[in-house]
C-alpha cells in the first residue's frame, strides 16, 4: 500500500526553521514505512541558502526533483517556497539516482546510470520519474528516447527544470542535497504501484479553422510548411516579420497531429514555436514530425484556467488514489500572469482541498504518456500542457 503527503516551507533565511517546518509536518501527516522517496521542487534561493542541503541531512529518505517558479500543495500556494511530495510504502520500492552530465549526449549517461542503480533490483520498474535539465538544444523527446532504450515499455513521467528568471539561467535539477545544471535525477518505482495519467492541453476548439501540413522537418526544426519555406509561410499568415515572431511573441502554440507515427493514438500534442534560424527554419520546443498537420491555437487566461479546473476535478473521488503530482507548463503561468501569477495553483488547491495529497509545480517541458495501449505506454513530450500523475 502506498501513502503520500505534501509538505512545504517558506523559510528561506533560517535553516533551522526550514528543517523544523518540514519535519513537524511529516510527523503530523505521514508515518514513514519501509521505503520512502521525496519529490522536491523549490525556488533556486533554497539551494543558494543551503537549506536544501541541510534538509537532506535531516531526512531519512532521498530527494529528487528540480527548481521551479511557483508551487502549490494542499496547504500553500506561493512563488518562494520549497515543497516535498513524500511517497512511502512497504510494497513499493523507490530506487533513486542521477546521471552524469547529459549536455553532450543523453543516451549513454542514462544507460550507465540505469545499469548501476538497478543492478541489485529484480525485474523492471513500473514507473520512471525523470527530471531533466533545461538544455535548449534538446527537445524533450531526446530524454524519452533515452529512457525507452534503457527500459522499454515503461511509463515515463517528469518535468524539465525551470526557474523564475527571464532567461531561465538558474534552472537546476536536484538529487539529495546537490543541484546540477546538466545532470538528470530520476526515480525508478518497483512493486505494487499502478500509475494513472491525465493530460490537459489548451482547448483544442480554440485552434484556427485552417490546417497546414509540415512537408519537411527534422526533430524540432521545421523547414517547409505546405511546400513553402517555414518563415515565408509564417510571414504570409501574419505571424512573422523581420526574421522574428510578430508582436514580441515569446512562443506561439500549435496543435500537432502526428498521425504518421507507428504508435499514433489519435491524441494530438501541443508544440510551441519559439524562433527562426537565419535561413528561415522554424524552431519548435518539441519535435514536429514530417507529414504532421498543425493549426495555431489562440487562448487566454480564462481558457487555461478552464482546462485546469476540468482536469483537477477529475482527481476528486478517485478510487485507490494515494496522491498526485501535477506539472503545468511555465507558459501557462505566463498566460495567467496578469490576472494572478499563482492563480492556476490556487485554483487547483481550492478544488482538491484536503481530499488528496498533491504537489504542483511549473515545468520547462512536460513528459507524460498520452495513453497506454495493450499495456504499452505512449510516452510523449508536451508543451503548454498540464500533466498529472496519480499514484
C-alpha positions as CSV (number, residue, x, y, z in Angstrom):
1,X,0.0,0.0,0.0
2,X,1.3,3.4,-0.9
3,X,0.8,6.5,1.2
4,X,1.6,10.1,0.3
5,X,1.8,13.6,1.9
6,X,2.9,17.0,0.7
7,X,5.0,19.3,3.0
8,X,6.4,22.7,2.5
9,X,8.4,25.6,3.9
10,X,8.5,29.3,3.2
11,X,11.6,29.8,5.4
12,X,14.5,30.9,3.2
13,X,16.5,32.8,5.9
14,X,16.6,30.2,8.6
15,X,18.0,26.7,8.0
16,X,16.7,25.6,11.4
17,X,13.3,27.0,10.7
18,X,13.0,25.3,7.4
19,X,14.1,21.9,8.8
20,X,11.6,22.3,11.7
21,X,8.8,23.1,9.3
22,X,9.3,20.0,7.1
23,X,9.9,17.6,10.0
24,X,6.9,18.7,12.0
25,X,4.6,18.4,9.0
26,X,5.9,15.0,8.2
27,X,5.4,13.8,11.8
28,X,1.8,15.1,11.7
29,X,0.9,13.8,8.3
30,X,2.8,10.6,7.4
31,X,4.4,7.8,9.4
32,X,7.1,6.5,7.2
33,X,7.0,2.9,6.1
34,X,9.9,0.7,4.8
35,X,10.5,2.5,1.5
36,X,10.2,6.3,1.0
37,X,11.1,9.0,-1.5
38,X,10.7,12.7,-1.7
39,X,9.9,14.6,-4.9
40,X,11.2,18.1,-4.3
41,X,10.6,21.4,-6.1
42,X,11.8,24.7,-4.9
43,X,12.8,28.3,-5.8
44,X,16.6,28.4,-6.6
45,X,17.1,30.6,-3.4
46,X,16.6,27.5,-1.3
47,X,19.6,26.0,-3.0
48,X,21.8,29.1,-2.6
49,X,20.9,29.5,1.0
50,X,22.0,25.9,1.9
51,X,18.5,24.9,3.1
52,X,18.1,22.1,0.6
53,X,21.4,20.6,1.6
54,X,20.6,20.7,5.3
55,X,17.1,19.3,4.7
56,X,18.5,16.2,3.1
57,X,20.9,15.8,6.0
58,X,17.9,15.8,8.4
59,X,15.6,13.4,6.5
60,X,15.8,9.7,6.2
61,X,14.8,9.5,2.6
62,X,16.3,10.7,-0.7
63,X,15.2,13.8,-2.6
64,X,14.8,14.1,-6.3
65,X,13.4,17.0,-8.3
66,X,14.0,20.4,-9.9
67,X,13.8,24.1,-9.3
68,X,10.6,25.9,-10.4
69,X,8.9,29.3,-10.4
70,X,5.9,28.6,-8.2
71,X,4.3,25.7,-6.4
72,X,1.2,24.5,-4.6
73,X,0.4,21.9,-2.1
74,X,-2.8,21.2,-0.2
75,X,-1.8,23.8,2.4
76,X,0.1,26.5,0.5
77,X,0.4,28.2,-2.9
78,X,3.3,30.6,-3.4
79,X,6.2,31.7,-5.5
80,X,9.1,31.4,-3.0
81,X,8.5,28.0,-1.5
82,X,10.1,24.6,-1.1
83,X,7.7,21.6,-1.4
84,X,8.3,17.9,-1.0
85,X,5.8,15.2,-2.1
86,X,6.6,12.2,0.0
87,X,5.7,8.7,-1.1
88,X,6.1,5.8,1.4
89,X,5.2,2.1,1.2
90,X,6.1,-1.4,2.4
91,X,5.5,-2.9,-1.1
92,X,6.7,-0.2,-3.5
93,X,10.4,0.3,-3.7
94,X,12.0,3.6,-4.8
95,X,15.4,3.5,-6.4
96,X,16.9,7.0,-7.0
97,X,19.9,8.2,-8.9
98,X,21.4,10.9,-11.1
99,X,23.1,10.6,-14.5
100,X,26.4,12.1,-15.4
101,X,26.2,15.3,-17.5
102,X,23.8,15.0,-20.4
103,X,24.9,18.2,-22.1
104,X,26.9,16.5,-24.8
105,X,24.8,13.3,-25.1
106,X,21.9,11.7,-23.3
107,X,21.6,8.0,-24.2
108,X,24.9,6.7,-22.7
109,X,24.6,8.6,-19.4
110,X,21.0,7.2,-19.0
111,X,22.1,3.7,-19.8
112,X,25.1,3.8,-17.4
113,X,23.0,5.3,-14.6
114,X,20.2,2.8,-15.0
115,X,22.6,-0.2,-15.1
116,X,24.3,1.0,-12.0
117,X,21.2,1.8,-10.0
118,X,19.1,-1.2,-11.0
119,X,21.9,-3.9,-10.6
120,X,20.6,-5.1,-7.2
121,X,16.8,-4.9,-8.0
122,X,14.9,-7.7,-9.6
123,X,12.5,-7.1,-12.5
124,X,11.6,-3.9,-14.4
125,X,10.3,-0.8,-12.8
126,X,6.6,0.0,-13.1
127,X,7.3,3.8,-13.5
128,X,10.2,6.1,-14.2
129,X,10.1,9.6,-12.7
130,X,12.7,11.8,-14.5
131,X,13.8,15.4,-14.1
132,X,15.9,16.6,-17.0
133,X,17.9,19.8,-17.0
134,X,16.8,22.7,-19.3
135,X,19.2,22.3,-22.3
136,X,17.8,24.4,-25.1
137,X,19.4,22.5,-27.9
138,X,17.4,19.4,-26.9
139,X,13.7,18.7,-27.4
140,X,12.1,16.7,-24.7
141,X,11.8,13.6,-26.9
142,X,15.6,13.1,-26.5
143,X,15.1,12.2,-22.9
144,X,12.1,10.0,-23.6
145,X,14.0,8.0,-26.3
146,X,17.0,7.5,-23.9
147,X,14.8,6.1,-21.2
148,X,12.8,3.9,-23.6
149,X,16.1,2.4,-25.0
150,X,17.3,1.7,-21.5
151,X,13.9,0.4,-20.2
152,X,11.4,-0.4,-22.9
153,X,7.6,-0.3,-22.4
154,X,7.7,1.6,-19.1
155,X,5.6,4.8,-18.5
156,X,7.8,7.9,-18.1
157,X,6.6,10.9,-16.2
158,X,8.6,14.1,-15.4
159,X,9.4,17.7,-15.6
160,X,12.2,19.7,-17.1
161,X,13.8,22.2,-14.7
162,X,12.7,25.8,-14.8
163,X,13.1,29.0,-12.7
164,X,11.6,32.5,-12.5
165,X,14.2,34.4,-14.5
166,X,13.6,35.8,-17.9
167,X,16.2,33.6,-19.5
168,X,15.8,30.6,-17.1
169,X,19.6,30.7,-16.4
170,X,19.2,29.5,-12.9
171,X,17.2,26.3,-13.7
172,X,18.7,23.4,-11.8
173,X,17.9,19.7,-11.1
174,X,18.1,18.2,-7.6
175,X,19.4,15.0,-6.2
176,X,19.6,14.8,-2.4
177,X,21.5,17.9,-1.2
178,X,23.1,18.7,-4.5
179,X,22.0,20.6,-7.6
180,X,23.0,20.4,-11.2
181,X,22.8,22.4,-14.4
182,X,23.5,19.4,-16.7
183,X,22.6,16.1,-15.0
184,X,19.3,14.3,-14.8
185,X,18.0,12.9,-11.5
186,X,15.4,10.1,-11.6
187,X,13.4,7.6,-9.5
188,X,12.6,4.0,-10.5
189,X,9.4,2.7,-8.9
190,X,9.1,-1.1,-8.4
191,X,6.4,-3.2,-7.0
192,X,2.8,-2.6,-6.1
193,X,2.2,0.7,-8.0
194,X,-0.3,1.3,-10.7
195,X,0.2,4.9,-12.1
196,X,-2.5,6.7,-13.9
197,X,-2.0,9.8,-16.2
198,X,-4.1,12.8,-17.1
199,X,-3.0,15.3,-19.8
200,X,-4.7,18.7,-20.1
201,X,-4.0,21.0,-23.0
202,X,-5.2,24.3,-24.1
203,X,-8.7,24.0,-25.5
204,X,-8.4,22.3,-29.0
205,X,-11.6,24.1,-30.1
206,X,-9.5,27.3,-29.9
207,X,-7.4,26.1,-32.9
208,X,-7.7,28.1,-36.0
209,X,-10.1,26.6,-38.6
210,X,-7.4,26.0,-41.2
211,X,-4.7,23.4,-41.0
212,X,-1.3,23.2,-42.7
213,X,1.0,20.3,-43.4
214,X,4.6,20.0,-42.4
215,X,6.2,19.0,-45.6
216,X,9.9,19.0,-44.4
217,X,11.2,18.7,-40.9
218,X,13.8,17.1,-38.7
219,X,13.3,16.9,-35.0
220,X,12.2,20.3,-33.7
221,X,13.3,22.0,-36.9
222,X,10.6,22.7,-39.5
223,X,12.0,23.6,-42.9
224,X,8.9,23.7,-45.0
225,X,5.1,24.1,-44.5
226,X,2.8,23.4,-47.4
227,X,6.0,23.0,-49.5
228,X,7.0,26.6,-48.7
229,X,9.9,27.9,-46.6
230,X,8.7,27.9,-43.0
231,X,9.5,31.6,-42.3
232,X,7.8,32.6,-45.5
233,X,4.7,30.6,-44.5
234,X,4.5,32.3,-41.1
235,X,5.1,35.7,-42.7
236,X,2.3,35.1,-45.2
237,X,-0.2,34.4,-42.4
238,X,1.0,37.4,-40.3
239,X,2.9,35.6,-37.6
240,X,6.4,36.7,-38.6
241,X,8.1,39.9,-39.6
242,X,11.8,41.0,-39.8
243,X,13.0,37.4,-39.1
244,X,11.1,37.1,-35.8
245,X,7.7,36.3,-34.5
246,X,5.4,39.4,-34.7
247,X,4.2,41.4,-31.7
248,X,7.0,40.2,-29.5
249,X,5.5,36.8,-29.1
250,X,7.6,34.5,-26.8
251,X,6.1,31.3,-28.0
252,X,3.1,30.5,-30.3
253,X,1.3,27.2,-29.6
254,X,0.2,24.8,-32.3
255,X,-1.9,21.7,-32.2
256,X,0.2,19.0,-33.9
257,X,-1.4,15.8,-35.1
258,X,1.5,13.3,-35.5
259,X,-0.6,10.9,-37.5
260,X,2.3,9.2,-39.2
261,X,3.8,7.8,-36.0
262,X,3.7,4.0,-35.6
263,X,2.4,4.5,-32.1
264,X,-0.2,7.1,-33.1
265,X,-3.0,7.0,-30.6
266,X,-5.3,9.7,-32.1
267,X,-4.3,12.2,-29.4
268,X,-2.6,15.4,-30.7
269,X,0.0,17.2,-28.8
270,X,0.8,20.9,-28.4
271,X,4.0,22.4,-29.7
272,X,5.4,25.9,-29.0
273,X,7.0,27.7,-32.0
274,X,9.9,29.7,-30.5
275,X,12.1,31.3,-33.2
276,X,13.6,31.1,-36.7
277,X,17.1,30.4,-37.9
278,X,18.8,32.9,-40.3
279,X,17.7,30.8,-43.3
280,X,14.0,30.6,-42.3
281,X,13.8,27.3,-40.4
282,X,11.2,27.4,-37.7
283,X,12.4,26.1,-34.3
284,X,9.8,24.4,-32.1
285,X,10.2,23.4,-28.4
286,X,9.4,19.8,-29.3
287,X,9.7,17.5,-32.3
288,X,7.3,18.1,-35.2
289,X,7.1,15.0,-37.5
290,X,7.2,15.5,-41.2
291,X,3.7,14.9,-42.6
292,X,2.0,16.1,-39.4
293,X,-0.8,18.6,-39.7
294,X,-0.9,21.6,-37.4
295,X,-3.1,24.5,-36.5
296,X,-2.4,27.6,-34.4
297,X,-4.0,27.9,-31.0
298,X,-5.4,31.1,-29.6
299,X,-6.0,31.0,-25.9
300,X,-6.2,33.4,-22.9
301,X,-6.1,33.1,-19.2
302,X,-9.7,32.1,-19.0
303,X,-9.1,29.2,-21.4
304,X,-6.0,28.0,-19.4
305,X,-7.9,28.0,-16.1
306,X,-10.9,26.3,-17.5
307,X,-8.8,23.3,-18.7
308,X,-7.0,23.3,-15.3
309,X,-10.4,23.2,-13.5
310,X,-11.6,20.4,-15.6
311,X,-8.6,18.2,-15.0
312,X,-8.3,19.0,-11.3
313,X,-11.9,18.0,-10.8
314,X,-11.1,14.6,-12.2
315,X,-9.0,14.0,-9.1
316,X,-11.9,14.2,-6.8
317,X,-13.2,10.9,-5.6
318,X,-10.8,8.7,-7.5
319,X,-10.6,5.1,-6.3
320,X,-7.3,3.7,-4.9
321,X,-5.6,7.1,-5.2
322,X,-2.9,7.9,-2.6
323,X,-1.7,11.2,-4.1
324,X,-0.9,13.2,-7.3
325,X,1.9,15.2,-8.9
326,X,0.8,18.0,-11.2
327,X,3.3,19.7,-13.6
328,X,1.9,22.6,-15.7
329,X,3.9,24.3,-18.4
330,X,5.6,27.6,-17.4
331,X,3.9,29.2,-20.4
332,X,0.5,28.6,-18.7
333,X,1.8,30.7,-15.8
334,X,2.9,33.4,-18.3
335,X,-0.6,33.4,-19.9
336,X,-2.3,33.8,-16.5
337,X,0.3,36.1,-15.0
338,X,-1.6,39.4,-15.5
339,X,-4.7,38.4,-13.5
340,X,-2.8,36.4,-10.9
341,X,0.7,34.8,-11.2
342,X,-0.4,31.9,-8.9
343,X,-4.0,31.8,-10.0
344,X,-3.7,28.3,-11.6
345,X,-2.1,27.0,-8.4
346,X,-4.7,28.5,-6.2
347,X,-7.5,27.1,-8.4
348,X,-6.2,23.5,-8.0
349,X,-5.7,24.0,-4.3
350,X,-9.3,25.2,-3.8
351,X,-10.7,22.3,-5.9
352,X,-8.7,19.5,-4.3
353,X,-8.6,20.9,-0.7
354,X,-7.6,18.1,1.6
355,X,-9.2,15.3,-0.4
356,X,-6.0,14.0,-2.0
357,X,-2.3,14.8,-1.1
358,X,-0.8,16.6,-4.1
359,X,2.1,18.8,-5.2
360,X,2.0,21.1,-8.2
361,X,5.0,23.0,-9.7
362,X,5.7,24.7,-13.0
363,X,7.7,22.9,-15.7
364,X,10.0,23.8,-18.5
365,X,8.6,20.8,-20.6
366,X,6.3,18.0,-19.6
367,X,6.8,14.3,-20.1
368,X,3.8,12.1,-19.7
369,X,2.1,9.2,-21.6
370,X,-1.0,10.2,-23.6
371,X,-2.3,6.7,-23.4
372,X,-1.5,3.1,-22.6
373,X,-2.3,0.6,-25.4
374,X,-2.1,-3.2,-24.7
375,X,0.0,-2.4,-21.7
376,X,2.5,-0.3,-23.6
377,X,2.7,3.4,-22.7
378,X,2.7,6.0,-25.5
379,X,5.2,8.3,-23.8
380,X,5.0,11.9,-25.2
381,X,6.7,15.3,-24.6
382,X,4.3,18.2,-24.2
383,X,4.3,22.0,-24.4
384,X,1.7,24.4,-22.9
385,X,0.1,21.4,-21.1
386,X,-0.8,20.3,-17.6
387,X,0.3,16.7,-16.8
388,X,-0.9,14.7,-13.8
389,X,0.4,11.5,-12.3
390,X,-2.0,9.7,-9.9
391,X,-0.4,7.0,-7.7
